[in-house]
């Protein structure tokens, strides 16, 4: 990892740059595949599945028998772990339910807000080097709590045309409506336009590589909403001498093993601690099955020394990390002054992987600095807020004059007339 000492503020932007391609580098590919899927449907999905995943498929929809077969292949221990995680995620997301908000803004003017589920949602689950069945829990559980009618899942097949058993088991457990053997850009395009097999959805959720991220952004041009731009994973740890260097190194490596384009950063006010963490990373990475991936990500990563806590928090807010671990003596200062982060993990015994799996919070989070303006996935992500109003005769007389004056000032006579007609009728009735 690159060590950087006391960087100047004017250099922060370049130092904190993510190791991602620009949209311009890959959007031509994404656009071409979208156009193909829009006009060619399932046949094009099969073509790209053969091209990118190396398998020729007949049926794209996962059958009931395939799901049942997968259930038998998942160990009792893994099933119990998935159930524990599901329970905690349900507890946390059910607690996010809110009651109807109702108020009388003026005499006879009643306004209220209610939340309604998004009826059709699409979930994208990566399945390449790491089959992320945990992401199904993070997306399908709140979708069911919200009351979404159709929950469509797309995930790439392996070379034998099969889906990882844990993905199928978890999807069935969490009430996914239909599962399709389609991955990458073509999966996002399929859920955007709909094909002979895949239903069109209203909103697409889920992480993916840079191509999937750009595909999701392109989907918004066709009237489909997305959860957020969620690309390669990232982690920032702020730690001082009160932290455990071995723990911090393990957390950095836990994110580094996600992919070669992941990024991890340590910010510390202790030069000695930075050196300790560097030694631990060198030692621990040797034992990882995904050592080569982690090492590539480490090449994109930084160990940054700053002189004081205020400089550290300024730099952290500038970066806006997806995952953010706080292991410092002055804990309250960092928590009170952090404004840009997807999910925060506090203390030596709160590893980031707890949020990835079983603590209950959601691990689908904004990356690439989008934590400055986006929230992570939560219950409201699967719902819409609708407002209602009911105005009585007394109410329209209370606010009618103000509406007329404002409408006339904007030159919208029909708006004014809609009120004037009602007020005139009420005047006649009084007579």
Secondary structure, 3 states (H helix, E strand, C coil): CEEEECCCHHHHHHHCCCCCCCHHHHHHHHHHHHHHHHHHHHHHHHHHHHHHHCCCCCCCECCHHHHHHHHHHCCHHHHHHHHHHHHHHHHHHHCCCCCCEEEEEECCEEEEEEEEECCEEEEECCCCCCCCHHHHHHHHHHHHHHCCCEEEEEECCCCCCCCCHHHHHHHHHCCCCEEEECCHHHHHHHHHHCCCCCCCCCEEECCCCHHHHHHHHHHHHHCCEECCCCCCCEEEEEECCCCCHHHHHHHHHHHHCCCCCCEEEEEECCHHHHHHHHHHHHHHHCCCCCHHHHHHHHHCCEEEECCCHHHHHHHHHHHCEEEEEEECCCHHHHHHHCCCEEEEEECCCCCHHHHHHCCCCCCCCCCCCHHHCCCCCCHHHHEEEEEEEEECHHHHHHHHHHHHHHHHHCCCHHHHHHHHHHHHHHHHHHC
